[in-house]
Each structure stands twice: as structure tokens, then as C-alpha cells.
Amino acid sequence: MKRRAFLISTASSVAGMMLLPKLSFAAEGQIDWYTGSDSNVLDFWTNTLKPAFEAANAGVKLNLVDAGDNAGIQAIAERAMAAMQTKTDPQADYFEHTDPRLPKGAIEAGLYVNLKEAGLSNYAKVNPLAYDSDYSLPYRGSQVLLAYDTTKLSPADAPRTWDALVSWIKANPGQFVYNRPDKGGSGGNFVRRAIHQANGLDPKAFTVDNYTEAFGNEALGKAWDILKDLAPALYDNGAYSSGNTQSIQLLAQGVVTMTPVWSDQVLQAIAQGVLPETTGIVQLQDLALCGNFSRAVVLAHGKNRDAALKLADFILTEEIQGAILTELGGFPGVAWDHVSADLRAKFADIIPASIPTFPAGAWETAVNDGWYRNVAPSIDRKA
């Protein structure tokens, strides 16, 4: 599923690979940090996190390197695995986001630090809903929310359950839109919320390796019935936007009253004036729409491992977690109890009771193909 309307191109991936440092000794007190995330994340680290961390840790410097994308991160991780075998410097200390299970066998080989046992003073603050592995540290998240125009819909009346949302859509025909599921995650995760609704509100029923055609037809078929029933009440009698950005544009133009949005995109859109301050945001409380977290890792054999662990601890502080909300537009990686009281109050309507996920792989293909075939058969998928 596309996470953004603006994905990093193949060309920039190649550029990221060209940024891989030569095999040489790392500088003392310099944390070699890599990211494969979007440019807004690198900007946040450059303009906010780096100066704050360096000011709090005299003599330590952050060397921020754009690896291009996940493939770039994996290439550096493979190099670090090889360096372990030859007991040479991996020229890497910290990955801003990756799965510690990759490369295959990395955890077993001792490539990454067990962060649960690393003695981080702030580790206990991590949101249990965001936990994935002892070897990775969730520090920022993004989740699909519902954004709406408070001049047309009072916050007190904003739907907070799936049934209430469906009732509102049908009572306000033409005022809700979501994008095609293969064109952006906001609409894609609205579709997945319908799938969860049709299958006992149990996200654990779907795993990356349990797809079969028979199970897929049964589980997804029930969701297609829900979405087909909704279609006549949608914007323009059953039209779908072309992506995350167009959904936000339709809301900004007053064409619709409500649409699913990524949390970081909508918070940034409000902060930048793309959406007015009268924009409300709310999360379903019976079962939230899907989301996920970016999880950092520390390389166990990096020359500046101890400094990198200080960085891992630093990103969990209230100051930085608050900045993730207000400057990056992300969700905190810590439990909301460890976010300042004023920010908890400001974002009360979007604090999730759950953070469901949905597997990719064969399930993603089945969802996208099935939606076009069963819910929107008249839409040209290539248009």
C-alpha cells in the first residue's frame, strides 16, 4: 500500500545508495545515523532533534544520512552484518526506522542491541500498543483518523464508532469521501476498517502468512457488502478520490464534510494552513482505523553504541515526544500519560484505544483487486 501520494522515486533510491559511506573508522563521538523515511522526517531530525540532542550531550555529534529508502537501510545493515564477521567498523550506529528481523538472522547474529535490557531510563514510557520487539524502539507513529469540518458538524456529534459513522454517512449523502485503496493509505485503511467490522473486530484474524483464496473470498466478501451498501451515500453518488492528498483538498474546499486522513498529514495540513483551524479530527473508539509506528534500532557493534543509546533514550523524553506531535504531526511512541497535559487535552479526540494493523503481501493484493472488482467495478483502475 502506498504510504504517501509522493513516494521517493527509484532515482532517489539510487542516490541514497550512493550516499553509503566508505568502509573506514567512524569518528569518535559521532553517531552515524541513517533514515529511509520521507524528507519531512529528515527535516525534523535536522532542524529539531539534532540541535536539541547535541545541546544536551556536549561532545556528541549526529551525522544524519539519507539512505534513500528501506532498500538503502537494508544494504547498510547487510554491510554491518559482514563487518561483524570480520570484526571491522560497520560505520553505522543507529537506524531511524527498520525491522530488526532484517536482514534475516540479524537478531540471532547479535546485530542489534536489546533495547528492553539496555537500561534506558525512559523505556518504561513506551506505549504497550506500539511494542513489536525487544530490539526496536517505537518513537513515532501515524494512524488513519477522520477529519471533518466543525462548521458543519459539531465535535459533540462526530461519530466515534463504526455504526455511528455509517449512520452519519447515510444521513448526509454526498458529504463523505475516501480514496481508492491502492492510491493511498487513508482510503485503504478505511476499507480495512470495514474488513475488521465484517470479521468480528479482530485484527489478529489476518496475518501475513494466512491468506488463502477461500479464506480471502469469505472474509473480504462480507466487507464488500458493507462498502457497496455505503457507495450511494458517498461523494458524487459513489465517487472516490485519487489519493490521500485529494481527499484533504476536497475537505479544504468544503466539497465534503468528512474524510479519512493520515494523522501526520492532517496535523501538518492544519499547522500549515492548508486546512482551516476549524478542522476537527476524531478516532473511532470501538476499533480504531489502522496505523503503525516507526521503530529505531541501535547497532550493537557500532563504534559509538553508547552515544547511540543516549539518543534512543532522548527521543522518548516529553520534549521530543511533544515535538513529534506539534512539529512532525506524528503520534507519540510513548504512552499518552507521558505526553504533556496540554497536548493530551488538545488531542483528546484522537487518542486511540487500539492501534490495529493489517498485513501486506497476498492480503494487500486481494484487498485492492477485490475492491475494484466488487465495490467499484465501473472505475478504470489505470485512470
C-alpha positions as CSV (number, residue, x, y, z in Angstrom):
1,M,0.0,0.0,0.0
2,K,1.3,3.5,-0.9
3,R,2.0,5.4,2.3
4,R,2.2,8.7,0.6
5,A,1.0,10.3,-2.6
6,F,4.6,11.4,-3.0
7,L,6.8,8.4,-2.8
8,I,10.6,8.5,-3.1
9,S,11.4,7.7,-6.7
10,T,13.7,4.9,-7.9
11,A,16.2,7.6,-8.8
12,S,16.4,8.9,-5.3
13,S,16.8,5.3,-4.1
14,V,19.8,5.1,-6.2
15,A,21.0,8.4,-4.9
16,G,20.5,7.1,-1.4
17,M,22.7,4.1,-2.1
18,M,25.4,6.4,-3.4
19,L,25.4,8.0,0.0
20,L,26.7,4.9,1.7
21,P,29.9,5.8,3.4
22,K,33.1,4.1,2.6
23,L,34.4,1.5,4.9
24,S,36.5,3.4,7.4
25,F,36.8,4.1,11.0
26,A,33.9,6.1,12.5
27,A,34.7,9.4,14.1
28,E,34.9,9.4,17.9
29,G,31.7,10.8,19.4
30,Q,29.9,11.0,16.1
31,I,26.7,8.9,15.8
32,D,26.3,7.7,12.3
33,W,22.5,7.8,11.8
34,Y,20.5,6.6,8.8
35,T,17.0,7.0,7.6
36,G,14.9,5.7,4.7
37,S,11.9,7.7,5.7
38,D,10.3,10.7,3.9
39,S,12.1,14.0,3.6
40,N,9.9,15.6,6.3
41,V,11.3,13.1,8.8
42,L,14.9,14.0,7.9
43,D,14.0,17.7,8.1
44,F,12.5,17.2,11.6
45,W,15.7,15.5,12.8
46,T,17.9,18.1,11.1
47,N,16.0,21.2,12.5
48,T,14.7,20.0,15.8
49,L,16.2,16.7,17.2
50,K,19.8,17.1,16.2
51,P,20.3,20.6,17.8
52,A,18.4,19.6,20.9
53,F,20.3,16.4,21.4
54,E,23.7,17.9,20.7
55,A,23.0,20.8,23.1
56,A,22.1,18.2,25.8
57,N,25.1,16.0,25.1
58,A,28.3,18.0,24.9
59,G,30.9,16.5,22.6
60,V,28.5,14.2,20.8
61,K,27.5,14.9,17.2
62,L,24.8,13.4,15.0
63,N,25.8,12.6,11.4
64,L,22.4,12.4,9.6
65,V,22.5,10.4,6.4
66,D,19.6,9.8,4.0
67,A,19.8,6.2,2.9
68,G,17.1,6.8,0.2
69,D,14.5,4.2,1.2
70,N,14.2,0.9,3.1
71,A,16.4,-0.8,0.5
72,G,19.2,1.6,1.3
73,I,18.8,0.8,5.0
74,Q,18.9,-2.9,4.3
75,A,22.1,-2.5,2.2
76,I,23.8,-0.8,5.2
77,A,22.5,-3.5,7.5
78,E,23.9,-6.2,5.3
79,R,27.2,-4.4,5.3
80,A,27.1,-4.2,9.1
81,M,26.5,-8.0,9.2
82,A,29.5,-8.6,7.1
83,A,31.6,-6.2,9.3
84,M,30.6,-8.3,12.3
85,Q,32.2,-11.3,10.7
86,T,35.5,-9.6,10.1
87,K,35.4,-7.5,13.3
88,T,35.6,-4.3,11.4
89,D,33.8,-1.0,11.9
90,P,30.3,-1.1,10.4
91,Q,30.3,2.8,10.0
92,A,26.7,2.8,11.4
93,D,25.3,3.2,14.9
94,Y,21.6,4.0,14.5
95,F,18.7,3.3,12.1
96,E,15.8,5.7,12.4
97,H,13.4,3.0,11.3
98,T,13.8,-0.6,10.3
99,D,12.6,-4.1,11.3
100,P,15.3,-5.7,13.4
101,R,14.3,-9.1,11.9
102,L,16.0,-7.9,8.8
103,P,18.4,-8.9,7.4
104,K,17.2,-12.5,8.1
105,G,19.0,-13.7,11.2
106,A,20.2,-10.3,12.3
107,I,18.8,-10.6,15.9
108,E,20.3,-14.1,16.3
109,A,23.6,-12.9,15.0
110,G,23.7,-10.0,17.6
111,L,23.5,-7.2,15.1
112,Y,21.2,-5.0,17.2
113,V,21.0,-4.0,20.8
114,N,18.3,-5.5,23.0
115,L,16.8,-2.1,23.9
116,K,14.5,-3.6,26.6
117,E,17.6,-4.7,28.5
118,A,19.8,-1.7,27.6
119,G,19.0,0.3,30.8
120,L,17.2,3.2,29.0
121,S,15.7,5.4,31.7
122,N,12.7,6.2,29.5
123,Y,12.0,2.7,28.1
124,A,9.1,2.1,30.5
125,K,7.2,5.0,28.9
126,V,6.9,3.2,25.6
127,N,3.2,2.7,24.6
128,P,2.5,-1.0,25.0
129,L,0.2,-0.8,21.9
130,A,3.3,0.2,19.9
131,Y,5.6,-2.6,21.1
132,D,6.9,-5.0,18.5
133,S,10.3,-6.3,19.5
134,D,12.8,-6.1,22.3
135,Y,15.3,-4.9,19.7
136,S,13.4,-1.9,18.3
137,L,12.1,1.3,19.8
138,P,8.8,2.8,18.7
139,Y,9.2,6.6,18.8
140,R,6.7,8.0,16.3
141,G,3.6,6.7,14.8
142,S,0.9,7.5,12.2
143,Q,-2.7,6.3,12.2
144,V,-5.7,7.0,10.0
145,L,-8.2,9.3,11.6
146,L,-11.4,11.0,10.5
147,A,-11.1,14.7,9.7
148,Y,-14.2,16.9,9.5
149,D,-15.5,20.4,9.1
150,T,-16.7,21.6,12.6
151,T,-18.7,24.5,11.0
152,K,-20.9,21.8,9.5
153,L,-20.6,19.0,12.2
154,S,-20.3,19.7,15.9
155,P,-17.5,17.9,17.7
156,A,-20.1,16.6,20.1
157,D,-21.9,14.9,17.2
158,A,-18.8,13.5,15.5
159,P,-19.1,9.7,15.1
160,R,-16.9,7.6,17.4
161,T,-18.0,4.1,16.4
162,W,-18.2,2.4,13.1
163,D,-22.0,2.1,13.3
164,A,-22.3,5.8,14.2
165,L,-20.1,6.6,11.2
166,V,-22.2,4.6,8.8
167,S,-25.4,6.2,10.1
168,W,-23.9,9.7,9.7
169,I,-22.7,8.9,6.1
170,K,-26.2,7.7,5.1
171,A,-27.9,10.7,6.8
172,N,-25.6,13.1,5.0
173,P,-25.4,11.9,1.4
174,G,-22.5,13.3,-0.7
175,Q,-20.6,14.5,2.4
176,F,-18.1,11.7,2.8
177,V,-15.3,10.5,0.5
178,Y,-12.4,8.1,0.8
179,N,-9.7,7.4,-1.8
180,R,-9.3,4.2,-3.8
181,P,-7.4,1.7,-1.6
182,D,-4.5,1.3,-3.9
183,K,-4.0,5.1,-4.2
184,G,-3.3,5.9,-0.6
185,G,-3.4,4.5,2.9
186,S,-6.1,6.7,4.3
187,G,-8.7,5.2,2.0
188,G,-7.0,1.9,2.1
189,N,-7.3,1.7,5.8
190,F,-10.9,2.9,5.7
191,V,-11.5,-0.2,3.6
192,R,-9.6,-2.3,6.1
193,R,-11.7,-1.0,8.9
194,A,-14.7,-2.3,7.0
195,I,-13.0,-5.7,6.8
196,H,-12.4,-5.7,10.5
197,Q,-16.0,-4.7,11.1
198,A,-17.2,-7.7,8.9
199,N,-14.9,-10.1,10.7
200,G,-15.6,-9.7,14.4
201,L,-13.4,-6.6,15.0
202,D,-10.4,-9.0,15.3
203,P,-7.3,-7.6,13.5
204,K,-5.4,-10.8,14.6
205,A,-7.6,-12.8,12.3
206,F,-5.3,-11.6,9.4
207,T,-1.6,-12.4,9.3
208,V,0.9,-12.1,6.6
209,D,1.0,-15.8,6.0
210,N,-2.6,-17.0,6.5
211,Y,-4.1,-15.8,3.2
212,T,-5.8,-18.4,1.1
213,E,-8.2,-17.7,-1.8
214,A,-11.0,-19.4,0.1
215,F,-10.5,-17.5,3.3
216,G,-9.9,-14.3,1.4
217,N,-13.2,-14.6,-0.6
218,E,-15.1,-15.3,2.6
219,A,-13.6,-12.6,4.8
220,L,-13.4,-9.9,2.2
221,G,-16.7,-10.7,0.7
222,K,-18.5,-9.6,3.8
223,A,-16.7,-6.3,3.8
224,W,-17.5,-5.7,0.1
225,D,-21.2,-5.9,1.1
226,I,-20.7,-3.2,3.7
227,L,-18.9,-0.9,1.3
228,K,-21.3,-1.5,-1.6
229,D,-24.2,-0.5,0.7
230,L,-22.4,2.7,1.6
231,A,-21.5,3.7,-2.0
232,P,-24.7,5.6,-3.0
233,A,-24.3,7.9,0.0
234,L,-20.7,8.9,-0.8
235,Y,-19.5,12.0,-2.5
236,D,-21.0,12.4,-6.0
237,N,-23.2,9.3,-5.6
238,G,-20.3,6.9,-5.2
239,A,-17.1,8.7,-6.4
240,Y,-13.7,8.0,-4.8
241,S,-10.7,10.4,-4.6
242,S,-7.4,9.7,-6.3
243,G,-5.3,9.7,-3.1
244,N,-4.6,11.0,0.3
245,T,-3.9,14.5,-0.9
246,Q,-7.0,14.8,-3.0
247,S,-9.2,13.8,0.0
248,I,-7.7,16.6,2.0
249,Q,-8.2,19.0,-0.8
250,L,-11.9,18.1,-1.1
251,L,-12.3,18.7,2.6
252,A,-10.4,22.0,2.4
253,Q,-12.6,23.2,-0.4
254,G,-15.7,22.5,1.5
255,V,-16.9,19.9,-1.1
256,V,-17.2,17.2,1.6
257,T,-17.7,17.4,5.4
258,M,-15.6,14.3,6.4
259,T,-12.9,12.1,5.1
260,P,-10.3,9.6,6.4
261,V,-6.8,11.1,6.7
262,W,-3.3,10.1,7.9
263,S,-2.7,11.7,11.3
264,D,0.6,13.3,10.3
265,Q,-0.7,14.6,7.1
266,V,-3.8,16.2,8.6
267,L,-1.9,17.7,11.6
268,Q,0.7,19.2,9.2
269,A,-2.1,20.5,6.9
270,I,-3.8,22.3,9.8
271,A,-0.5,23.7,11.0
272,Q,0.4,25.0,7.6
273,G,-3.0,26.5,6.9
274,V,-3.9,24.0,4.1
275,L,-6.9,23.1,6.3
276,P,-8.5,25.7,8.5
277,E,-8.3,25.7,12.2
278,T,-12.0,24.7,12.3
279,T,-11.0,21.3,11.1
280,G,-11.9,18.6,13.7
281,I,-10.2,15.2,13.9
282,V,-11.6,12.1,15.7
283,Q,-10.7,8.4,16.1
284,L,-13.2,5.5,16.3
285,Q,-13.2,4.1,19.8
286,D,-14.8,0.7,19.2
287,L,-11.9,-0.2,17.0
288,A,-9.6,2.4,15.6
289,L,-8.6,2.7,11.9
290,C,-5.2,1.1,11.1
291,G,-1.9,2.7,11.8
292,N,1.7,1.7,12.7
293,F,4.9,3.0,14.2
294,S,8.4,3.8,13.1
295,R,10.8,1.9,15.2
296,A,14.5,2.7,15.7
297,V,17.4,0.3,16.3
298,V,20.9,0.6,17.7
299,L,23.7,-1.4,16.1
300,A,25.4,-3.5,18.8
301,H,28.9,-3.2,17.3
302,G,28.8,0.4,16.2
303,K,31.8,2.4,17.4
304,N,29.6,4.9,19.2
305,R,27.0,2.5,20.5
306,D,26.8,4.1,24.0
307,A,26.2,7.5,22.5
308,A,23.5,6.0,20.2
309,L,21.8,4.5,23.3
310,K,21.7,8.0,24.8
311,L,20.0,9.2,21.6
312,A,17.5,6.3,21.9
313,D,16.7,7.4,25.4
314,F,16.5,11.1,24.4
315,I,13.8,10.6,21.7
316,L,11.4,9.3,24.4
317,T,11.6,12.4,26.5
318,E,8.5,14.6,26.9
319,E,10.1,17.4,25.0
320,I,10.8,15.3,21.9
321,Q,7.6,13.3,22.0
322,G,5.6,16.6,22.2
323,A,7.6,18.0,19.2
324,I,6.7,14.8,17.3
325,L,3.0,15.8,17.7
326,T,3.3,19.5,17.2
327,E,6.1,19.8,14.6
328,L,6.2,16.5,12.7
329,G,2.5,15.7,13.0
330,G,3.2,12.2,14.2
331,F,1.8,10.2,17.1
332,P,4.0,9.8,20.2
333,G,5.8,6.5,20.7
334,V,5.3,6.7,24.5
335,A,2.0,6.1,26.3
336,W,-0.1,9.3,26.2
337,D,0.2,9.6,30.0
338,H,3.8,10.7,29.3
339,V,2.7,13.5,26.9
340,S,2.2,16.9,28.4
341,A,-1.2,17.6,29.9
342,D,-2.0,20.4,27.5
343,L,-1.2,18.3,24.4
344,R,-3.3,15.4,25.9
345,A,-6.2,17.8,26.2
346,K,-5.7,19.2,22.7
347,F,-5.6,15.8,21.0
348,A,-8.1,14.0,23.3
349,D,-10.4,13.1,20.4
350,I,-7.6,11.2,18.6
351,I,-6.0,9.2,21.4
352,P,-6.6,5.6,20.2
353,A,-7.8,2.8,22.4
354,S,-6.2,0.4,19.9
355,I,-3.7,0.6,17.0
356,P,-4.8,-2.2,14.7
357,T,-2.7,-3.2,11.8
358,F,-3.4,-5.2,8.6
359,P,-0.8,-7.4,6.7
360,A,0.5,-6.7,3.3
361,G,1.6,-9.4,0.9
362,A,-1.1,-11.5,-0.6
363,W,-3.7,-9.8,1.5
364,E,-2.9,-6.4,0.1
365,T,-3.3,-7.7,-3.5
366,A,-6.6,-9.4,-2.6
367,V,-7.9,-6.2,-1.0
368,N,-7.1,-4.0,-3.9
369,D,-8.2,-6.4,-6.6
370,G,-11.4,-7.3,-4.7
371,W,-12.4,-3.7,-4.1
372,Y,-12.2,-2.8,-7.7
373,R,-14.0,-6.0,-8.8
374,N,-16.8,-5.9,-6.2
375,V,-17.2,-2.4,-4.9
376,A,-16.3,-0.1,-7.8
377,P,-16.4,-2.2,-11.0
378,S,-17.1,0.8,-13.2
379,I,-13.9,2.6,-12.3
380,D,-10.9,2.3,-14.6
381,R,-8.1,1.2,-12.3
382,K,-5.5,2.8,-14.6
383,A,-7.2,6.2,-14.7
